[in-house]
Amino acid sequence: MFLTPSLLTLSLLLLLVLPSTATSSLHNLLQSQGLPGGLFPNTVKSYNLDPMGRLEVHLDSSCMAKFENRVYFDNTVRANLSFGVLNGLEGLIQEELFLWLPVKGISVSDPSSGLILFDIGVAHKQLSLSLFEVPPLCNPQGASVKEDVVMSNVFVAQR
């Protein structure tokens, strides 16, 4: 059976739109887009990628992980995915000097540099790509951690 170009395109779009349940397929998707596969934790339940590049990742629950510093993942993380870039991130915050700051974007502009750039609003932080080769272990956290994060963000907003 021969696939016409339009049938092939439709098949590829369906693969992108249909949810996936394997962390490894999200890992592969990120790598195919020039990003390290371990940006999201090991607790990925499913993800959706629409034709416009809007990525929505669903975790088993909100959780805490560690790259260089602690990061907090909401149970749903959203971003716009393009080659080498996750922009407009929602649902991911990172601890910096005892403050919790929202991660607004993640990018890899030159993979040969071995660096990844985190946009945390008030600054850009460069980290080693090697920190993101494997999905991090993510531990579910109680309401007290979420309250600490919210209170920290209120403090940052008031400054």
C-alpha positions in Angstrom: 0.0 0.0 0.0 1.3 3.4 -1.0 0.8 6.5 1.2 0.0 9.7 -0.6 1.7 12.8 0.7 -1.6 14.1 2.2 -2.3 10.7 3.9 1.2 10.7 5.3 0.8 14.3 6.6 -2.5 13.4 8.2 -1.0 10.3 9.9 1.9 12.4 11.3 -0.6 15.1 12.6 -2.6 12.4 14.3 0.5 11.0 16.0 1.3 14.5 17.3 -2.2 15.3 18.5 -3.0 11.9 20.1 -1.9 11.7 23.7 1.1 9.6 24.7 1.4 7.8 27.9 5.1 7.0 28.0 7.8 9.2 29.5 10.2 7.8 26.9 8.1 9.1 24.0 8.1 12.6 25.5 11.9 12.1 26.0 12.2 11.2 22.3 10.0 14.2 21.2 12.1 16.7 23.1 15.3 15.2 21.7 13.9 15.4 18.1 13.2 19.1 18.8 16.8 19.9 19.9 16.1 19.7 23.6 17.4 17.3 26.2 15.0 14.4 27.0 15.2 14.8 30.8 13.5 18.2 31.1 10.3 16.6 32.6 10.2 14.2 35.5 9.8 10.5 35.6 6.1 10.9 36.6 4.8 11.9 33.2 1.4 10.3 32.8 0.7 11.7 29.3 1.3 14.6 27.0 -0.4 16.4 24.1 1.2 18.4 21.3 -1.1 20.3 19.1 -0.3 21.2 15.5 0.6 24.8 16.6 3.3 23.5 18.9 1.5 23.9 22.2 2.8 21.2 24.5 0.8 20.1 27.6 2.4 17.6 29.9 0.4 15.8 32.5 2.1 14.4 35.6 0.7 11.9 38.1 0.7 14.8 40.7 2.6 17.9 41.4 6.1 17.2 42.6 9.5 18.4 43.5 12.7 17.4 41.7 16.3 18.6 41.5 18.5 19.6 38.7 21.1 22.0 40.0 18.5 23.5 42.4 15.1 22.4 43.4 12.3 22.7 40.9 8.5 22.3 41.4 6.3 20.9 38.7 2.5 21.4 38.8 0.5 18.4 37.8 0.1 20.1 34.4 2.9 21.9 32.6 2.3 23.9 29.4 4.7 25.5 26.9 5.1 26.4 23.3 7.5 24.0 21.7 9.7 24.9 18.8 13.1 23.7 17.8 15.5 24.1 20.7 13.0 26.2 22.7 10.2 25.9 25.3 8.6 29.3 25.6 5.6 30.6 27.6 6.1 27.9 30.3 3.4 27.5 32.9 3.5 25.2 35.9 7.3 25.1 36.5 9.1 27.1 39.2 12.7 27.0 40.4 14.3 27.8 43.7 16.9 30.5 43.5 18.5 31.9 46.7 15.6 30.8 48.9 13.1 32.3 46.5 10.8 30.4 44.1 10.7 32.0 40.6 8.6 30.9 37.7 10.6 29.4 34.8 9.3 31.3 31.7 11.4 29.6 29.1 14.1 27.0 28.4 16.3 27.0 25.3 19.3 25.3 23.8 20.7 27.6 21.1 24.0 25.8 20.5 24.0 22.1 21.6 27.8 21.9 21.1 28.2 24.4 23.9 26.9 21.8 26.4 24.7 24.5 27.9 20.9 25.0 28.4 19.4 28.4 29.3 16.6 28.9 31.8 14.7 32.2 31.7 13.5 32.8 35.3 12.2 36.3 34.5 14.6 38.4 36.5 17.6 36.6 35.1 18.8 33.9 32.7 20.6 30.9 34.2 22.9 28.7 32.2 23.2 25.0 33.3 25.0 22.0 31.9 23.0 20.0 29.4 24.3 16.8 31.2 21.9 17.6 34.1 19.0 16.9 31.7 19.9 13.7 30.0 17.7 11.5 32.2 14.2 12.4 33.5 14.7 13.4 37.2 13.0 11.6 40.0 10.1 13.6 41.2 8.7 13.3 44.7 5.1 14.2 45.5 4.9 17.1 47.9 2.2 18.1 50.4 0.2 21.3 50.5 2.8 22.9 52.8 5.3 23.0 49.9 2.7 24.6 47.6 1.9 27.2 50.2 5.6 28.0 50.7 5.9 28.4 46.9 2.9 30.7 46.7 4.0 32.8 49.7 7.5 33.1 48.2 6.0 34.4 45.0 3.8 36.9 46.8 7.0 38.2 48.5 8.8 38.5 45.1 5.8 40.3 43.6 5.8 42.8 46.4 9.5 43.7 46.0 
